[in-house]
Each structure stands twice: as structure tokens, then as C-alpha cells.
Amino acid sequence: MKKTGGLLDPNGPIIKKAEKETGLVIKEPKYLGSFEKGPNVFSLMMIMNIESQGKPYTVLVTVSFLSVNSRFINAYVARSGSTKADVETLRDFTKKWTASIIAANK
């Protein structure tokens, strides 16, 4: 939990705020690690079980922190599922998307 600065603490202010704003119940977020580190980008992935209107879902989420044009941007991508293929698809999409964002802002 220390590596993510409380980002994934189910009782922490970030998760509680997200639940309040979205109406979702977020259960068991787990940090899966970072997969992209560069001078202008840092991306990580997590998996969480959520509940929406009483239905359970497993969701993969990437969070990317980008530095472009002297600005700091956060980009989030979510995908339902939890298979190895889901992880690889989301990781690859996120890498392409963040590279496009950086390229478009040079």
C-alpha cells in the first residue's frame, strides 16, 4: 500500500470519494505494478472488484501520469475482465494512448 500512497486503501479518502461520486462500491483494489516509466509518463495498473446497482464486476484500471507542455495530466482507462489477455490488451492500449497524447503535445 505504501508504494501507491494510499491510492488503493479501501477505507482511504480517495476510494471513499470515488464511491461517493460514482455510486459504485469499490472492494478489494489490488496494485498490479507499474508497466511504463519514462521522462514524461508513468503508468500503473490495478484490479478491483466493484459493485454497481447490486451487480458485481471485476475491473482492470490503468492510471497514467503524463507531463506535457509544462502541465501534469492524469489519464485513466478501465476494462472489465481479469484474464491475462485482458491485462495485456489494456496495457498495450494504454501505452499507445499515452504515446499519442505525448506526441500530440510536442
N, CA, C and O atoms as CSV, one atom per row, in Angstrom:
chain,resi,resn,atom,element,x,y,z
A,1,MET,N,N,0.831,-1.196,0.000
A,1,MET,CA,C,0.000,0.000,0.000
A,1,MET,C,C,0.872,1.254,0.000
A,1,MET,O,O,0.466,2.280,-0.545
A,2,LYS,N,N,2.070,1.190,0.605
A,2,LYS,CA,C,2.910,2.379,0.669
A,2,LYS,C,C,3.353,2.837,-0.710
A,2,LYS,O,O,3.504,4.037,-0.938
A,3,LYS,N,N,3.565,1.908,-1.637
A,3,LYS,CA,C,4.003,2.279,-2.977
A,3,LYS,C,C,2.972,3.129,-3.709
A,3,LYS,O,O,3.331,3.936,-4.567
A,4,THR,N,N,1.718,2.958,-3.382
A,4,THR,CA,C,0.663,3.695,-4.082
A,4,THR,C,C,0.172,4.894,-3.287
A,4,THR,O,O,-0.790,5.545,-3.695
A,5,GLY,N,N,0.802,5.198,-2.173
A,5,GLY,CA,C,0.450,6.388,-1.414
A,5,GLY,C,C,-0.986,6.403,-0.920
A,5,GLY,O,O,-1.590,7.471,-0.808
A,6,GLY,N,N,-1.538,5.244,-0.625
A,6,GLY,CA,C,-2.909,5.196,-0.131
A,6,GLY,C,C,-3.959,5.185,-1.230
A,6,GLY,O,O,-5.156,5.139,-0.950
A,7,LEU,N,N,-3.511,5.228,-2.480
A,7,LEU,CA,C,-4.433,5.245,-3.615
A,7,LEU,C,C,-5.406,4.075,-3.574
A,7,LEU,O,O,-6.557,4.215,-3.989
A,8,LEU,N,N,-4.966,2.934,-3.083
A,8,LEU,CA,C,-5.790,1.735,-3.111
A,8,LEU,C,C,-6.351,1.338,-1.761
A,8,LEU,O,O,-6.908,0.249,-1.627
A,9,ASP,N,N,-6.222,2.178,-0.771
A,9,ASP,CA,C,-6.760,1.873,0.549
A,9,ASP,C,C,-8.279,1.926,0.481
A,9,ASP,O,O,-8.841,3.001,0.270
A,10,PRO,N,N,-8.971,0.775,0.656
A,10,PRO,CA,C,-10.431,0.775,0.517
A,10,PRO,C,C,-11.148,1.660,1.524
A,10,PRO,O,O,-12.308,2.018,1.319
A,11,ASN,N,N,-10.473,2.016,2.605
A,11,ASN,CA,C,-11.069,2.904,3.604
A,11,ASN,C,C,-10.492,4.319,3.548
A,11,ASN,O,O,-10.821,5.170,4.374
A,12,GLY,N,N,-9.629,4.553,2.565
A,12,GLY,CA,C,-8.980,5.849,2.450
A,12,GLY,C,C,-9.841,6.876,1.742
A,12,GLY,O,O,-10.869,6.535,1.155
A,13,PRO,N,N,-9.427,8.126,1.795
A,13,PRO,CA,C,-10.230,9.211,1.228
A,13,PRO,C,C,-10.386,9.149,-0.286
A,13,PRO,O,O,-11.406,9.597,-0.809
A,14,ILE,N,N,-9.412,8.612,-0.999
A,14,ILE,CA,C,-9.509,8.564,-2.460
A,14,ILE,C,C,-10.601,7.589,-2.894
A,14,ILE,O,O,-11.435,7.918,-3.738
A,15,ILE,N,N,-10.592,6.391,-2.314
A,15,ILE,CA,C,-11.609,5.389,-2.662
A,15,ILE,C,C,-12.979,5.851,-2.192
A,15,ILE,O,O,-13.958,5.705,-2.925
A,16,LYS,N,N,-13.071,6.398,-1.002
A,16,LYS,CA,C,-14.369,6.856,-0.482
A,16,LYS,C,C,-14.942,7.976,-1.350
A,16,LYS,O,O,-16.148,8.014,-1.599
A,17,LYS,N,N,-14.084,8.887,-1.811
A,17,LYS,CA,C,-14.548,9.959,-2.687
A,17,LYS,C,C,-15.031,9.385,-4.023
A,17,LYS,O,O,-16.060,9.813,-4.547
A,18,ALA,N,N,-14.292,8.423,-4.570
A,18,ALA,CA,C,-14.688,7.799,-5.829
A,18,ALA,C,C,-16.036,7.093,-5.689
A,18,ALA,O,O,-16.873,7.160,-6.589
A,19,GLU,N,N,-16.237,6.428,-4.575
A,19,GLU,CA,C,-17.524,5.754,-4.344
A,19,GLU,C,C,-18.672,6.759,-4.275
A,19,GLU,O,O,-19.743,6.539,-4.840
A,20,LYS,N,N,-18.429,7.860,-3.576
A,20,LYS,CA,C,-19.468,8.879,-3.426
A,20,LYS,C,C,-19.819,9.510,-4.774
A,20,LYS,O,O,-20.990,9.741,-5.076
A,21,GLU,N,N,-18.786,9.788,-5.582
A,21,GLU,CA,C,-19.005,10.466,-6.868
A,21,GLU,C,C,-19.616,9.552,-7.926
A,21,GLU,O,O,-20.329,10.027,-8.810
A,22,THR,N,N,-19.348,8.252,-7.848
A,22,THR,CA,C,-19.811,7.343,-8.892
A,22,THR,C,C,-20.992,6.473,-8.489
A,22,THR,O,O,-21.683,5.925,-9.349
A,23,GLY,N,N,-21.227,6.343,-7.197
A,23,GLY,CA,C,-22.284,5.457,-6.732
A,23,GLY,C,C,-21.868,3.991,-6.740
A,23,GLY,O,O,-22.692,3.111,-6.488
A,24,LEU,N,N,-20.615,3.724,-7.022
A,24,LEU,CA,C,-20.094,2.362,-7.025
A,24,LEU,C,C,-19.600,1.989,-5.641
A,24,LEU,O,O,-19.243,2.858,-4.846
A,25,VAL,N,N,-19.580,0.701,-5.356
A,25,VAL,CA,C,-18.937,0.187,-4.146
A,25,VAL,C,C,-17.655,-0.486,-4.623
A,25,VAL,O,O,-17.696,-1.444,-5.395
A,26,ILE,N,N,-16.521,0.024,-4.155
A,26,ILE,CA,C,-15.225,-0.492,-4.592
A,26,ILE,C,C,-14.682,-1.418,-3.516
A,26,ILE,O,O,-14.495,-1.019,-2.367
A,27,LYS,N,N,-14.429,-2.674,-3.913
A,27,LYS,CA,C,-13.951,-3.680,-2.981
A,27,LYS,C,C,-12.610,-4.232,-3.445
A,27,LYS,O,O,-12.391,-4.438,-4.639
A,28,GLU,N,N,-11.749,-4.459,-2.526
A,28,GLU,CA,C,-10.506,-5.179,-2.771
A,28,GLU,C,C,-9.648,-4.652,-3.918
A,28,GLU,O,O,-9.247,-5.445,-4.770
A,29,PRO,N,N,-9.347,-3.357,-3.985
A,29,PRO,CA,C,-8.430,-2.913,-5.042
A,29,PRO,C,C,-7.045,-3.503,-4.789
A,29,PRO,O,O,-6.570,-3.541,-3.654
A,30,LYS,N,N,-6.411,-3.959,-5.861
A,30,LYS,CA,C,-5.071,-4.548,-5.746
A,30,LYS,C,C,-4.155,-3.916,-6.786
A,30,LYS,O,O,-4.493,-3.835,-7.967
A,31,TYR,N,N,-3.006,-3.477,-6.331
A,31,TYR,CA,C,-1.994,-2.874,-7.180
A,31,TYR,C,C,-1.269,-3.975,-7.946
A,31,TYR,O,O,-0.725,-4.896,-7.337
A,32,LEU,N,N,-1.256,-3.891,-9.268
A,32,LEU,CA,C,-0.591,-4.894,-10.090
A,32,LEU,C,C,0.791,-4.450,-10.551
A,32,LEU,O,O,1.504,-5.218,-11.196
A,33,GLY,N,N,1.171,-3.237,-10.230
A,33,GLY,CA,C,2.501,-2.758,-10.575
A,33,GLY,C,C,2.493,-1.735,-11.695
A,33,GLY,O,O,1.483,-1.503,-12.359
A,34,SER,N,N,3.653,-1.134,-11.876
A,34,SER,CA,C,3.814,-0.164,-12.957
A,34,SER,C,C,4.300,-0.901,-14.199
A,34,SER,O,O,4.963,-1.934,-14.099
A,35,PHE,N,N,3.972,-0.372,-15.353
A,35,PHE,CA,C,4.384,-1.025,-16.591
A,35,PHE,C,C,4.998,-0.059,-17.587
A,35,PHE,O,O,5.433,-0.471,-18.662
A,36,GLU,N,N,5.040,1.210,-17.248
A,36,GLU,CA,C,5.667,2.185,-18.136
A,36,GLU,C,C,6.256,3.312,-17.299
A,36,GLU,O,O,5.558,3.982,-16.537
A,37,LYS,N,N,7.563,3.500,-17.465
A,37,LYS,CA,C,8.254,4.575,-16.757
A,37,LYS,C,C,9.143,5.284,-17.763
A,37,LYS,O,O,10.020,4.672,-18.372
A,38,GLY,N,N,8.913,6.563,-17.931
A,38,GLY,CA,C,9.713,7.346,-18.857
A,38,GLY,C,C,9.809,8.772,-18.376
A,38,GLY,O,O,9.248,9.114,-17.335
A,39,PRO,N,N,10.516,9.617,-19.121
A,39,PRO,CA,C,10.675,11.004,-18.677
A,39,PRO,C,C,9.370,11.790,-18.629
A,39,PRO,O,O,9.257,12.756,-17.875
A,40,ASN,N,N,8.386,11.385,-19.427
A,40,ASN,CA,C,7.122,12.124,-19.480
A,40,ASN,C,C,5.903,11.287,-19.121
A,40,ASN,O,O,4.774,11.769,-19.215
A,41,VAL,N,N,6.117,10.032,-18.708
A,41,VAL,CA,C,4.975,9.160,-18.415
A,41,VAL,C,C,5.317,8.132,-17.337
A,41,VAL,O,O,6.421,7.590,-17.288
A,42,PHE,N,N,4.353,7.892,-16.497
A,42,PHE,CA,C,4.422,6.800,-15.520
A,42,PHE,C,C,3.040,6.175,-15.476
A,42,PHE,O,O,2.059,6.856,-15.177
A,43,SER,N,N,2.954,4.881,-15.773
A,43,SER,CA,C,1.662,4.195,-15.804
A,43,SER,C,C,1.680,2.985,-14.874
A,43,SER,O,O,2.678,2.273,-14.766
A,44,LEU,N,N,0.552,2.777,-14.210
A,44,LEU,CA,C,0.397,1.627,-13.329
A,44,LEU,C,C,-0.948,0.978,-13.590
A,44,LEU,O,O,-1.832,1.570,-14.210
A,45,MET,N,N,-1.088,-0.251,-13.107
A,45,MET,CA,C,-2.336,-0.973,-13.293
A,45,MET,C,C,-2.813,-1.516,-11.960
A,45,MET,O,O,-2.017,-1.888,-11.097
A,46,MET,N,N,-4.124,-1.552,-11.812
A,46,MET,CA,C,-4.735,-2.154,-10.637
A,46,MET,C,C,-5.958,-2.948,-11.074
A,46,MET,O,O,-6.496,-2.747,-12.163
A,47,ILE,N,N,-6.376,-3.840,-10.211
A,47,ILE,CA,C,-7.582,-4.616,-10.448
A,47,ILE,C,C,-8.463,-4.447,-9.227
A,47,ILE,O,O,-7.971,-4.402,-8.099
A,48,MET,N,N,-9.754,-4.353,-9.448
A,48,MET,CA,C,-10.649,-4.203,-8.305
A,48,MET,C,C,-11.982,-4.867,-8.584
A,48,MET,O,O,-12.417,-4.989,-9.730
A,49,ASN,N,N,-12.599,-5.280,-7.536
A,49,ASN,CA,C,-13.969,-5.778,-7.606
A,49,ASN,C,C,-14.853,-4.607,-7.231
A,49,ASN,O,O,-14.625,-3.943,-6.220
A,50,ILE,N,N,-15.857,-4.358,-8.046
A,50,ILE,CA,C,-16.787,-3.272,-7.763
A,50,ILE,C,C,-18.204,-3.814,-7.789
A,50,ILE,O,O,-18.471,-4.902,-8.298
A,51,GLU,N,N,-19.080,-3.041,-7.238
A,51,GLU,CA,C,-20.490,-3.388,-7.273
A,51,GLU,C,C,-21.247,-2.165,-7.765
A,51,GLU,O,O,-21.088,-1.060,-7.247
A,52,SER,N,N,-22.080,-2.393,-8.787
A,52,SER,CA,C,-22.895,-1.326,-9.344
A,52,SER,C,C,-24.335,-1.802,-9.399
A,52,SER,O,O,-24.649,-2.788,-10.066
A,53,GLN,N,N,-25.195,-1.106,-8.705
A,53,GLN,CA,C,-26.610,-1.447,-8.634
A,53,GLN,C,C,-26.810,-2.915,-8.247
A,53,GLN,O,O,-27.665,-3.613,-8.792
A,54,GLY,N,N,-25.995,-3.355,-7.294
A,54,GLY,CA,C,-26.116,-4.707,-6.761
A,54,GLY,C,C,-25.435,-5.790,-7.579
A,54,GLY,O,O,-25.440,-6.952,-7.174
A,55,LYS,N,N,-24.847,-5.441,-8.724
A,55,LYS,CA,C,-24.173,-6.430,-9.566
A,55,LYS,C,C,-22.658,-6.324,-9.394
A,55,LYS,O,O,-22.106,-5.224,-9.432
A,56,PRO,N,N,-21.980,-7.467,-9.205
A,56,PRO,CA,C,-20.523,-7.439,-9.052
A,56,PRO,C,C,-19.804,-7.452,-10.406
A,56,PRO,O,O,-20.258,-8.091,-11.356
A,57,TYR,N,N,-18.693,-6.749,-10.477
A,57,TYR,CA,C,-17.850,-6.704,-11.665
A,57,TYR,C,C,-16.394,-6.728,-11.234
A,57,TYR,O,O,-16.044,-6.233,-10.162
A,58,THR,N,N,-15.541,-7.311,-12.085
A,58,THR,CA,C,-14.101,-7.217,-11.907
A,58,THR,C,C,-13.599,-6.271,-12.980
A,58,THR,O,O,-13.896,-6.441,-14.162
A,59,VAL,N,N,-12.830,-5.266,-12.557
A,59,VAL,CA,C,-12.391,-4.215,-13.467
A,59,VAL,C,C,-10.884,-4.025,-13.356
A,59,VAL,O,O,-10.331,-3.957,-12.258
A,60,LEU,N,N,-10.241,-3.942,-14.494
A,60,LEU,CA,C,-8.835,-3.556,-14.572
A,60,LEU,C,C,-8.783,-2.063,-14.870
A,60,LEU,O,O,-9.568,-1.565,-15.677
A,61,VAL,N,N,-7.878,-1.354,-14.234
A,61,VAL,CA,C,-7.765,0.090,-14.425
A,61,VAL,C,C,-6.292,0.453,-14.572
A,61,VAL,O,O,-5.446,-0.016,-13.810
A,62,THR,N,N,-5.998,1.292,-15.559
A,62,THR,CA,C,-4.670,1.879,-15.637
A,62,THR,C,C,-4.776,3.351,-15.260
A,62,THR,O,O,-5.755,4.029,-15.573
A,63,VAL,N,N,-3.753,3.813,-14.589
A,63,VAL,CA,C,-3.632,5.220,-14.241
A,63,VAL,C,C,-2.289,5.678,-14.804
A,63,VAL,O,O,-1.245,5.104,-14.496
A,64,SER,N,N,-2.332,6.710,-15.625
A,64,SER,CA,C,-1.103,7.241,-16.216
A,64,SER,C,C,-0.937,8.696,-15.807
A,64,SER,O,O,-1.887,9.479,-15.818
A,65,PHE,N,N,0.284,9.035,-15.448
A,65,PHE,CA,C,0.651,10.401,-15.088
A,65,PHE,C,C,1.569,10.896,-16.194
A,65,PHE,O,O,2.635,10.328,-16.430
A,66,LEU,N,N,1.148,11.960,-16.872
A,66,LEU,CA,C,1.890,12.472,-18.019
A,66,LEU,C,C,2.327,13.910,-17.788
A,66,LEU,O,O,1.617,14.699,-17.165
A,67,SER,N,N,3.490,14.232,-18.291
A,67,SER,CA,C,3.982,15.601,-18.264
A,67,SER,C,C,4.064,16.085,-19.708
A,67,SER,O,O,4.890,15.611,-20.488
A,68,VAL,N,N,3.195,17.038,-20.053
A,68,VAL,CA,C,3.183,17.595,-21.414
A,68,VAL,C,C,3.008,19.108,-21.340
A,68,VAL,O,O,2.154,19.615,-20.613
A,69,ASN,N,N,3.824,19.809,-22.100
A,69,ASN,CA,C,3.732,21.273,-22.182
A,69,ASN,C,C,3.674,21.936,-20.808
A,69,ASN,O,O,2.838,22.807,-20.566
A,70,SER,N,N,4.549,21.527,-19.930
A,70,SER,CA,C,4.621,22.081,-18.563
A,70,SER,C,C,3.324,21.889,-17.789
A,70,SER,O,O,3.006,22.673,-16.895
A,71,ARG,N,N,2.582,20.855,-18.132
A,71,ARG,CA,C,1.339,20.523,-17.428
A,71,ARG,C,C,1.379,19.065,-17.009
A,71,ARG,O,O,2.037,18.235,-17.636
A,72,PHE,N,N,0.670,18.778,-15.953
A,72,PHE,CA,C,0.571,17.428,-15.421
A,72,PHE,C,C,-0.822,16.895,-15.734
A,72,PHE,O,O,-1.821,17.504,-15.350
A,73,ILE,N,N,-0.893,15.767,-16.426
A,73,ILE,CA,C,-2.169,15.185,-16.848
A,73,ILE,C,C,-2.306,13.782,-16.266
A,73,ILE,O,O,-1.348,13.010,-16.252
A,74,ASN,N,N,-3.495,13.461,-15.790
A,74,ASN,CA,C,-3.824,12.100,-15.360
A,74,ASN,C,C,-4.737,11.499,-16.407
A,74,ASN,O,O,-5.703,12.132,-16.832
A,75,ALA,N,N,-4.440,10.286,-16.822
A,75,ALA,CA,C,-5.291,9.588,-17.794
A,75,ALA,C,C,-5.650,8.222,-17.221
A,75,ALA,O,O,-4.779,7.486,-16.758
A,76,TYR,N,N,-6.925,7.892,-17.256
A,76,TYR,CA,C,-7.418,6.640,-16.706
A,76,TYR,C,C,-8.088,5.822,-17.802
A,76,TYR,O,O,-8.783,6.369,-18.658
A,77,VAL,N,N,-7.877,4.511,-17.771
A,77,VAL,CA,C,-8.543,3.600,-18.688
A,77,VAL,C,C,-9.037,2.415,-17.875
A,77,VAL,O,O,-8.321,1.912,-17.008
A,78,ALA,N,N,-10.251,1.968,-18.147
A,78,ALA,CA,C,-10.814,0.823,-17.425
A,78,ALA,C,C,-11.324,-0.210,-18.420
A,78,ALA,O,O,-11.758,0.122,-19.523
A,79,ARG,N,N,-11.260,-1.454,-18.006
A,79,ARG,CA,C,-11.737,-2.567,-18.832
A,79,ARG,C,C,-12.253,-3.652,-17.904
A,79,ARG,O,O,-11.598,-3.996,-16.920
A,80,SER,N,N,-13.404,-4.183,-18.205
A,80,SER,CA,C,-13.895,-5.287,-17.396
A,80,SER,C,C,-13.109,-6.542,-17.753
A,80,SER,O,O,-12.634,-6.694,-18.878
A,81,GLY,N,N,-12.979,-7.430,-16.787
A,81,GLY,CA,C,-12.268,-8.676,-17.010
A,81,GLY,C,C,-11.054,-8.802,-16.111
A,81,GLY,O,O,-10.666,-7.856,-15.425
A,82,SER,N,N,-10.463,-9.984,-16.127
A,82,SER,CA,C,-9.307,-10.216,-15.276
A,82,SER,C,C,-8.350,-11.255,-15.841
A,82,SER,O,O,-7.460,-11.727,-15.133
A,83,THR,N,N,-8.520,-11.615,-17.108
A,83,THR,CA,C,-7.647,-12.621,-17.700
A,83,THR,C,C,-6.308,-12.005,-18.104
A,83,THR,O,O,-6.160,-10.783,-18.148
A,84,LYS,N,N,-5.350,-12.858,-18.395
A,84,LYS,CA,C,-4.051,-12.391,-18.865
A,84,LYS,C,C,-4.217,-11.580,-20.153
A,84,LYS,O,O,-3.550,-10.563,-20.346
A,85,ALA,N,N,-5.113,-12.041,-21.030
A,85,ALA,CA,C,-5.366,-11.315,-22.284
A,85,ALA,C,C,-5.948,-9.930,-22.010
A,85,ALA,O,O,-5.598,-8.969,-22.694
A,86,ASP,N,N,-6.838,-9.816,-21.013
A,86,ASP,CA,C,-7.401,-8.511,-20.647
A,86,ASP,C,C,-6.301,-7.573,-20.159
A,86,ASP,O,O,-6.263,-6.400,-20.530
A,87,VAL,N,N,-5.409,-8.100,-19.327
A,87,VAL,CA,C,-4.287,-7.300,-18.802
A,87,VAL,C,C,-3.409,-6.814,-19.956
A,87,VAL,O,O,-3.065,-5.633,-20.022
A,88,GLU,N,N,-3.051,-7.717,-20.858
A,88,GLU,CA,C,-2.180,-7.350,-21.977
A,88,GLU,C,C,-2.852,-6.345,-22.913
A,88,GLU,O,O,-2.209,-5.403,-23.375
A,89,THR,N,N,-4.132,-6.543,-23.190
A,89,THR,CA,C,-4.863,-5.624,-24.066
A,89,THR,C,C,-4.923,-4.226,-23.457
A,89,THR,O,O,-4.684,-3.234,-24.145
A,90,LEU,N,N,-5.241,-4.149,-22.175
A,90,LEU,CA,C,-5.334,-2.850,-21.515
A,90,LEU,C,C,-3.971,-2.172,-21.442
A,90,LEU,O,O,-3.859,-0.971,-21.687
A,91,ARG,N,N,-2.934,-2.937,-21.105
A,91,ARG,CA,C,-1.580,-2.372,-21.036
A,91,ARG,C,C,-1.158,-1.820,-22.394
A,91,ARG,O,O,-0.657,-0.699,-22.482
A,92,ASP,N,N,-1.362,-2.608,-23.455
A,92,ASP,CA,C,-0.952,-2.175,-24.789
A,92,ASP,C,C,-1.734,-0.947,-25.254
A,92,ASP,O,O,-1.161,-0.022,-25.831
A,93,PHE,N,N,-3.051,-0.942,-24.999
A,93,PHE,CA,C,-3.864,0.220,-25.363
A,93,PHE,C,C,-3.384,1.470,-24.630
A,93,PHE,O,O,-3.250,2.536,-25.230
A,94,THR,N,N,-3.127,1.332,-23.335
A,94,THR,CA,C,-2.683,2.478,-22.532
A,94,THR,C,C,-1.358,3.026,-23.042
A,94,THR,O,O,-1.190,4.241,-23.143
A,95,LYS,N,N,-0.414,2.144,-23.363
A,95,LYS,CA,C,0.882,2.596,-23.891
A,95,LYS,C,C,0.711,3.373,-25.198
A,95,LYS,O,O,1.336,4.417,-25.390
A,96,LYS,N,N,-0.130,2.865,-26.089
A,96,LYS,CA,C,-0.362,3.560,-27.371
A,96,LYS,C,C,-1.050,4.901,-27.142
A,96,LYS,O,O,-0.697,5.901,-27.766
A,97,TRP,N,N,-2.020,4.917,-26.255
A,97,TRP,CA,C,-2.770,6.143,-25.993
A,97,TRP,C,C,-1.884,7.214,-25.368
A,97,TRP,O,O,-1.918,8.371,-25.787
A,98,THR,N,N,-1.087,6.831,-24.363
A,98,THR,CA,C,-0.226,7.831,-23.721
A,98,THR,C,C,0.842,8.327,-24.695
A,98,THR,O,O,1.200,9.505,-24.676
A,99,ALA,N,N,1.353,7.431,-25.546
A,99,ALA,CA,C,2.329,7.872,-26.558
A,99,ALA,C,C,1.681,8.863,-27.525
A,99,ALA,O,O,2.319,9.830,-27.939
A,100,SER,N,N,0.432,8.631,-27.883
A,100,SER,CA,C,-0.290,9.557,-28.766
A,100,SER,C,C,-0.511,10.907,-28.104
A,100,SER,O,O,-0.384,11.949,-28.747
A,101,ILE,N,N,-0.842,10.887,-26.818
A,101,ILE,CA,C,-1.060,12.144,-26.081
A,101,ILE,C,C,0.235,12.949,-26.046
A,101,ILE,O,O,0.230,14.156,-26.290
A,102,ILE,N,N,1.341,12.278,-25.742
A,102,ILE,CA,C,2.631,12.977,-25.680
A,102,ILE,C,C,3.021,13.507,-27.056
A,102,ILE,O,O,3.461,14.650,-27.178
A,103,ALA,N,N,2.863,12.684,-28.095
A,103,ALA,CA,C,3.217,13.113,-29.451
A,103,ALA,C,C,2.384,14.293,-29.921
A,103,ALA,O,O,2.894,15.182,-30.603
A,104,ALA,N,N,1.118,14.305,-29.564
A,104,ALA,CA,C,0.227,15.391,-29.995
A,104,ALA,C,C,0.516,16.705,-29.274
A,104,ALA,O,O,0.051,17.762,-29.700
A,105,ASN,N,N,1.269,16.643,-28.201
A,105,ASN,CA,C,1.537,17.834,-27.407
A,105,ASN,C,C,3.002,18.271,-27.444
A,105,ASN,O,O,3.472,18.960,-26.538
A,106,LYS,N,N,3.707,17.874,-28.477
A,106,LYS,CA,C,5.119,18.301,-28.601
A,106,LYS,C,C,5.190,19.659,-29.244
A,106,LYS,O,O,6.282,20.194,-29.437
